[in-house]
């Protein structure tokens, strides 16, 4: 085969192979497991062995689920839970998924579905993030959380604090 023909084939094949692999993965994309939680200000606490949580970030979408607090979730005592058991289960769990955007070191998530209906009705959360190797830190203040109340999306009125969450990459 002539050198010209080989060069022509390579110039067609290489871009096709690279395109088939898709766009390059951003460092924030991946599956992350919670490793530590530090809250300052109101209700200050540090948890170096938090309950399970998973944050999945793909190209343009995210999903996060986890267990609130520092104790395992209580099991129902029977197949059909009581109203109190249902409330305890609801209060011990968080979940939301949607889209996100990155602007510099700011990650803004926009839930499309969430345990809290006011959060998914136009709410959003802003985080400052930092990645070092296989570790992701997300930091947010109470005022970075915005939820729908009535006809408006407003900043959270919860007591002021700052939360720093440390995640480790699972994949």
N, C-alpha and C positions, 0 to 999 in steps of 0.2 A: 504494500500500500504506500502511496506516495506520502511524503512528509506533509504536503499541503492538505491531503485528505484526512490524515490523522489529526492535524491541528484543527481542521474544521469540525471534525466529530467531537473532539475534546471541548471546543468552545461551545458546542451545543449541549453536551452531556453535563459538564460541571455546573452550569447555572441551574439546569433541571434538577440535579441531585440536591443542590443547596436549597432551592425553592421547595422541594418536597419535604425537607426537614422542618420547614416552617420558620417563623421569626425567632430570633435569639431570645432565650428565656431571661427575664429580668431577675436580679438578685433577690427581690422580695417574693417572687413566685416560688411556691413549694407547699409542703405540708409541715406545719409547725405545732409542737407540743408545748404546753405551758410548763415552765420550770421554776418560776419564782414570781411573786406578786408583792409589791411594796406600795402601800397607801400612806400618804402624808396628809396633814391637816385633819379635818373632821374624820373621826373613826379610823385613826392611824393604825396600821398593822403591817406586819411583815410575815409572809408565808413562804418558806423555802421548800415546802412539800405540798403544793396546792393539789386540789382535787382535779380529776381529768378534764382536759380541755383540748380541743383541736381547732386550729385555724388553717384553712386551705385557701391559698391564693393562686389563681390561674390568670391567664391573660384576660384582664378586664373584669373578672368576677371573683368573689370571695364567699366563704361560708365559715361561720364560727359557731361552735357548740361547746358547752361546758357545764360544770357543776359549780354552783355558787357556794361560798363558805369554805370552812376548813374541815368539814365532816362528810363522810360518805352519805349518799342519799338514803333515806329510810325506805325500807321495803314495805309494801302493803301487807297487812296481816291476813288478808283473804283475797280471793280472786277478784271480787268486786270491792274497790276501795271506798272508804267513807269520804264524805265531803272534806273533812279535815285532812285526810291523807292526800286527797287530790290537791288541796291548797298547798300543803307542804311540798308536794312533788313539783308543782308549778313554781313555787318560790325558790326551789333549790336548783333550778335549771335555767340556762339562757341559750338562745339560739337565734341566729339571723343570717341571712344570705342576700347578696345583691351584687351591685357593681362598686367599683372603687376608682379613684384617680390618685395619681402621685404627682406632686408639684414640689420639686426639690426634696426636702426631707419631711414633707407633710403628706400623710396618707389620709384621704377622706373616703369613708365608706358610706354608701347609700343603700340601706336595706330595702329589698323588694318584698321580703317575707320575714317576719320576726315573731317571736313569742309575744312581744308587746305590740298590740295593734297601733298604738300611737307612734311608735318608733318607725314602723313600716309605712306610715301615712305621710311621707315627706320628711321624716327625720333623717339625721345624719350625725356622724361622729368624726372628729378630726383628731389625728394622732401625730406626734412627732416620732419619727422612727430612725433607727440606727441598726446597721447590720455589720457584724464582724465575724467572718468565717461562717460557721453554722449557727450563729446566735442572732436573734432579732429582738430588739427592745422597742416596745411601743409605750409612749408616754402621753397621757391626756389629763386634762383638768376637767372638773365637773362642768364648767362653762363650755367645753368643747362638744358636749352632748346636746343635740337639738331634737325635740320631739313635738308632735302636733298636740296642741291643747285647744280644743274648740276649732275655730277656723284659722288659727295661726300656728306656724312652726316657730317655737321659741327656745331659747337656751334653757337648760335645766335649772330648776330652782333648788336642787338638792344642796346640802351643806358643801361648802367649798373644800375641795381636796385635789390632790394630784395622785394619779396612779401610774406606776411603772411596772409593766409586765415584761418578763423575760421569757422568750421562747427558744427552743432548740429545734433545729431542722430534723424532721423524721425522714423526709425524702424530697 
